[in-house]
Amino acid sequence: MNRREFIKITGGITAIFTFPEVILAGTRVTVSKAAARASIIWLQGQSCSGDSVSLLNSEDPDIASLITNHVSLNFHQTISIATGDTAIDILLKTIKEQRKDYILVFEGSLPKKSQIFCTIGEVNNKPVGASEWLTLLAKNAKAVVACGTCAAYGCIPAAKVRSQQQNPTNSTSIWEFLKDTKIKKRINIPGCPAHPDWVIGTLIHLIMNKRIKLDEYGRPLIYFKKTVHDRCEHLEEYKKEIFANNWGEKGCLYKLGCLGIDTHCDIPMRKWLKVNSCTKCGGGCIGCTEPPFPDYGNRGIFPTTKA
């Protein structure tokens, strides 16, 4: 496929999402019909773009399939071909027409101190805060998805500087800005980063109007029901009380501060790139899908959690 053919297929800024076969009940024909009506707007706030990079590393489907089939990604600051006013006009048109056929995905936290710390484009030569776009687009969206721990809970951009015990930009999760906004569906897909399967699977469920059961933190139970400990590769060693006392040693990593015992996600089973997991490689779980992450001293990255 040459560049001309690619741009023609993507319609200038269209990227495509599809999904692993195991996630979805139904036929590809059904999905195609549903997806033909589905649009996704993806905004990025205070983030490292790790969740977008994770999505681009999807293997089933691979990135070529993601950007050449079924679902229209109308706006994405990193992936979109359109830039500048052309890209911003898409957001403005969506708001002006009061469209209600899109899913809004937000990646990254937001600053409360001043919107100048996080802006997306300009309108009439004035920068527009990411939180302003969020509130304008969220109220008509079919669903709002907080992608990654920064968007869901605040995470690293919202962490306090230890010496000052405060955050420089007073950052927080996107929900702080939407607490007074009526939203049809609110979903958290935490993770640092979020696994691409979690993102794609959730979006497809939303596109097909399938019910998504959520836990108390708004996370899809299909991915976040059980703990890392429940599915850990070292679970049998834990049961036999075979613990590693130093990094690199054989045994369960609990005594070294692994937080898998109360961290919810299916990474040990799902794996990253179908190859490895945080616990399998011997690094231990840092608890990145839970609200306190990375608050050192409260739950921290490697304090021991009592069973």
C-alpha positions as CSV (number, residue, x, y, z in Angstrom):
1,M,0.0,0.0,0.0
2,N,1.4,3.4,-1.0
3,R,0.9,6.7,0.8
4,R,-1.9,7.8,-1.6
5,E,-3.8,4.6,-1.1
6,F,-3.3,4.9,2.7
7,I,-4.7,8.5,2.9
8,K,-7.6,7.6,0.7
9,I,-8.6,4.6,2.9
10,T,-8.2,6.6,6.1
11,G,-10.1,9.6,4.7
12,G,-7.3,12.0,5.8
13,I,-7.5,11.3,9.6
14,T,-9.4,8.0,10.0
15,A,-7.8,5.3,12.1
16,I,-9.4,2.0,12.6
17,F,-9.9,-0.2,15.6
18,T,-10.8,-3.9,15.5
19,F,-10.5,-6.5,18.2
20,P,-9.3,-10.0,19.3
21,E,-11.8,-12.7,18.3
22,V,-12.1,-13.9,21.9
23,I,-13.5,-10.6,23.2
24,L,-16.5,-10.3,21.0
25,A,-19.7,-12.4,20.6
26,G,-21.1,-11.9,17.1
27,T,-19.9,-11.9,13.5
28,R,-17.6,-9.6,11.6
29,V,-20.6,-8.5,9.5
30,T,-22.4,-7.3,12.7
31,V,-19.3,-5.4,13.8
32,S,-18.9,-3.8,10.4
33,K,-22.5,-2.5,10.5
34,A,-22.1,-1.2,14.0
35,A,-18.7,0.3,13.5
36,A,-19.8,2.1,10.4
37,R,-21.8,4.4,12.7
38,A,-19.1,4.6,15.3
39,S,-16.7,7.5,15.8
40,I,-14.0,8.0,18.4
41,I,-12.4,11.2,19.6
42,W,-9.2,10.7,21.5
43,L,-7.8,13.6,23.5
44,Q,-4.5,13.7,25.4
45,G,-3.8,15.8,28.5
46,Q,-0.9,15.5,30.9
47,S,0.6,12.2,29.8
48,C,3.6,10.5,28.3
49,S,1.4,9.2,25.5
50,G,2.2,5.7,26.9
51,D,-1.4,4.5,26.4
52,S,-1.4,5.5,22.8
53,V,2.0,3.8,22.3
54,S,0.5,0.7,24.0
55,L,-2.4,0.8,21.6
56,L,0.0,1.0,18.6
57,N,1.8,-2.1,19.9
58,S,-1.4,-4.1,19.6
59,E,-0.7,-7.5,18.1
60,D,-4.2,-9.0,17.7
61,P,-5.1,-7.1,15.6
62,D,-1.8,-5.5,14.5
63,I,-1.5,-1.8,13.8
64,A,-2.0,-2.2,10.1
65,S,-5.5,-3.6,10.8
66,L,-6.2,-1.0,13.4
67,I,-5.7,1.9,10.9
68,T,-7.3,0.4,7.8
69,N,-10.7,-1.1,8.8
70,H,-14.0,-0.5,10.6
71,V,-14.0,2.2,13.2
72,S,-13.3,5.9,12.6
73,L,-10.8,7.7,14.9
74,N,-11.9,11.2,14.1
75,F,-9.3,12.9,16.2
76,H,-6.0,11.9,17.9
77,Q,-3.2,14.3,18.6
78,T,-0.5,11.7,17.9
79,I,-2.0,9.5,15.2
80,S,-4.2,11.8,13.1
81,I,-2.8,12.8,9.7
82,A,-4.5,16.2,10.0
83,T,-2.8,18.9,12.0
84,G,-3.3,22.5,13.1
85,D,-6.5,24.2,12.3
86,T,-7.7,21.3,10.1
87,A,-7.6,19.0,13.1
88,I,-9.1,21.5,15.6
89,D,-11.9,22.2,13.1
90,I,-13.0,18.6,13.6
91,L,-13.5,19.2,17.3
92,L,-15.3,22.5,16.7
93,K,-17.6,20.9,14.1
94,T,-18.5,18.1,16.5
95,I,-19.4,20.6,19.2
96,K,-21.3,22.9,16.8
97,E,-23.4,20.2,15.3
98,Q,-24.1,18.7,18.7
99,R,-23.2,15.3,17.5
100,K,-24.0,12.4,19.8
101,D,-22.6,9.5,17.9
102,Y,-19.1,9.4,19.2
103,I,-17.1,7.9,22.1
104,L,-14.8,10.2,23.9
105,V,-11.5,8.7,25.1
106,F,-9.2,10.8,27.3
107,E,-5.6,10.0,28.1
108,G,-3.7,11.9,30.8
109,S,-4.5,14.0,33.8
110,L,-5.5,17.6,33.9
111,P,-4.2,20.6,35.8
112,K,-6.5,22.6,38.1
113,K,-4.0,25.4,38.9
114,S,-4.0,26.8,35.3
115,Q,-5.2,25.5,32.0
116,I,-2.1,27.0,30.4
117,F,-0.2,23.9,31.6
118,C,-2.1,21.7,29.2
119,T,-3.7,23.0,26.0
120,I,-4.8,21.5,22.8
121,G,-4.6,23.8,19.8
122,E,-5.9,27.3,19.3
123,V,-9.2,29.0,18.5
124,N,-9.0,32.6,17.2
125,N,-5.3,32.5,18.1
126,K,-5.9,31.7,21.7
127,P,-4.8,28.4,23.3
128,V,-7.7,26.1,24.5
129,G,-7.3,24.1,27.7
130,A,-7.6,20.4,27.4
131,S,-10.2,20.5,30.2
132,E,-12.3,22.9,28.2
133,W,-12.4,20.5,25.2
134,L,-13.2,17.6,27.6
135,T,-16.2,19.3,29.2
136,L,-17.5,20.5,25.8
137,L,-17.2,17.1,24.2
138,A,-18.1,14.9,27.2
139,K,-21.7,16.0,27.6
140,N,-22.9,14.7,24.2
141,A,-20.6,11.6,24.0
142,K,-22.1,8.1,24.0
143,A,-19.5,7.3,26.6
144,V,-16.4,8.8,28.2
145,V,-13.5,6.5,28.7
146,A,-10.5,7.5,30.9
147,C,-7.7,5.6,29.3
148,G,-4.7,5.0,31.6
149,T,-4.2,5.7,35.2
150,C,-3.4,9.4,34.7
151,A,-6.9,10.0,33.3
152,A,-8.6,7.6,35.7
153,Y,-6.9,8.7,39.0
154,G,-4.3,11.4,38.3
155,C,-1.2,9.1,38.6
156,I,2.3,10.5,38.1
157,P,1.4,14.0,36.8
158,A,-0.8,14.4,40.0
159,A,1.8,13.0,42.4
160,K,3.2,15.3,45.2
161,V,6.8,16.4,45.2
162,R,8.0,14.8,48.4
163,S,10.0,17.8,49.6
164,Q,7.0,20.1,49.2
165,Q,4.1,17.8,49.7
166,Q,2.2,19.4,46.9
167,N,1.8,19.1,43.1
168,P,3.2,21.9,40.9
169,T,0.1,22.1,38.6
170,N,-2.5,20.7,41.1
171,S,-3.3,17.9,38.6
172,T,-6.1,15.4,39.0
173,S,-8.2,12.9,37.1
174,I,-10.6,13.9,34.4
175,W,-13.5,13.1,36.6
176,E,-12.8,16.0,38.8
177,F,-13.6,18.3,35.8
178,L,-16.7,16.3,34.9
179,K,-18.3,15.9,38.4
180,D,-21.1,18.3,37.5
181,T,-21.5,17.0,33.9
182,K,-24.2,14.5,33.1
183,I,-22.5,11.7,31.2
184,K,-24.2,8.6,29.7
185,K,-21.4,6.2,30.5
186,R,-18.2,6.6,32.6
187,I,-15.5,4.0,32.2
188,N,-12.0,3.7,33.7
189,I,-9.3,1.7,31.9
190,P,-6.4,2.3,34.3
191,G,-2.9,1.0,33.7
192,C,0.6,2.5,33.3
193,P,0.0,2.0,30.4
194,A,-3.4,0.4,29.7
195,H,-3.1,-2.9,27.9
196,P,-4.3,-2.5,24.2
197,D,-6.7,-5.5,24.6
198,W,-8.4,-3.6,27.4
199,V,-8.9,-0.5,25.3
200,I,-10.0,-2.2,22.1
201,G,-12.2,-4.6,23.9
202,T,-14.0,-1.9,25.9
203,L,-14.5,0.3,22.8
204,I,-16.0,-2.6,20.8
205,H,-18.4,-3.4,23.6
206,L,-19.5,0.3,23.6
207,I,-19.8,0.4,19.8
208,M,-22.0,-2.6,19.8
209,N,-24.0,-1.3,22.8
210,K,-23.1,-4.4,24.8
211,R,-23.5,-4.1,28.6
212,I,-20.2,-3.6,30.4
213,K,-20.1,-4.7,34.0
214,L,-18.0,-2.3,36.1
215,D,-16.4,-2.5,39.5
216,E,-16.5,0.2,42.2
217,Y,-13.9,2.2,40.4
218,G,-15.6,2.0,37.0
219,R,-13.3,-0.6,35.6
220,P,-14.6,-3.4,33.3
221,L,-14.8,-6.5,35.3
222,I,-13.9,-8.6,32.3
223,Y,-10.3,-7.3,32.8
224,F,-10.1,-6.1,36.4
225,K,-12.2,-8.6,38.4
226,K,-9.3,-10.7,39.8
227,T,-6.0,-9.6,41.3
228,V,-2.6,-10.1,39.8
229,H,-1.9,-12.4,42.8
230,D,-4.9,-14.6,41.8
231,R,-3.3,-15.3,38.4
232,C,0.4,-14.8,39.2
233,E,3.0,-17.1,37.8
234,H,4.5,-17.3,41.3
235,L,1.2,-18.2,43.0
236,E,2.2,-21.8,43.8
237,E,5.5,-20.5,45.3
238,Y,3.5,-18.1,47.5
239,K,1.3,-21.0,48.7
240,K,4.5,-23.0,49.5
241,E,6.0,-20.0,51.2
242,I,8.9,-19.9,48.8
243,F,9.9,-16.2,48.8
244,A,12.7,-14.3,47.0
245,N,14.7,-12.3,49.4
246,N,16.6,-10.4,46.7
247,W,15.8,-9.4,43.2
248,G,16.7,-12.1,40.7
249,E,16.2,-14.9,43.1
250,K,13.6,-17.7,42.6
251,G,10.4,-17.4,44.5
252,C,7.4,-15.2,45.1
253,L,8.2,-11.5,45.1
254,Y,5.8,-10.6,47.9
255,K,8.5,-9.9,50.5
256,L,10.3,-7.6,48.1
257,G,7.2,-5.4,48.0
258,C,5.2,-6.8,45.0
259,L,1.7,-5.3,45.1
260,G,0.0,-8.0,43.1
261,I,-1.9,-9.2,46.1
262,D,-4.3,-6.2,46.0
263,T,-3.9,-5.0,42.4
264,H,-6.6,-5.8,40.0
265,C,-5.9,-6.8,36.3
266,D,-5.3,-9.8,34.2
267,I,-1.7,-9.1,33.0
268,P,-0.2,-12.4,34.3
269,M,-2.7,-14.3,32.0
270,R,-2.8,-11.8,29.1
271,K,0.9,-10.8,29.1
272,W,2.5,-7.9,27.3
273,L,3.0,-8.6,23.6
274,K,1.9,-12.2,24.5
275,V,5.3,-12.8,25.9
276,N,5.9,-11.5,29.4
277,S,4.4,-9.8,32.5
278,C,5.7,-7.6,35.3
279,T,5.7,-10.6,37.7
280,K,7.0,-13.2,35.3
281,C,10.1,-11.2,34.4
282,G,10.9,-10.8,38.1
283,G,10.1,-7.1,38.4
284,G,7.1,-7.4,40.6
285,C,3.8,-5.6,40.4
286,I,3.9,-1.9,41.1
287,G,0.1,-1.5,41.5
288,C,-0.4,0.8,38.6
289,T,-4.1,0.0,38.1
290,E,-5.1,1.1,41.6
291,P,-6.1,4.7,42.7
292,P,-3.2,5.3,45.1
293,F,-0.5,4.7,42.5
294,P,2.3,6.0,42.8
295,D,1.8,7.7,46.2
296,Y,4.9,6.6,48.0
297,G,4.4,6.0,51.7
298,N,0.6,5.4,51.3
299,R,0.9,2.4,49.1
300,G,3.9,3.2,47.1
301,I,5.7,1.4,44.4
302,F,7.4,-1.3,46.5
303,P,6.3,-1.3,50.1
304,T,5.3,-4.7,51.4
305,T,1.5,-5.1,51.6
306,K,0.3,-7.3,54.4
307,A,-1.9,-10.2,53.3
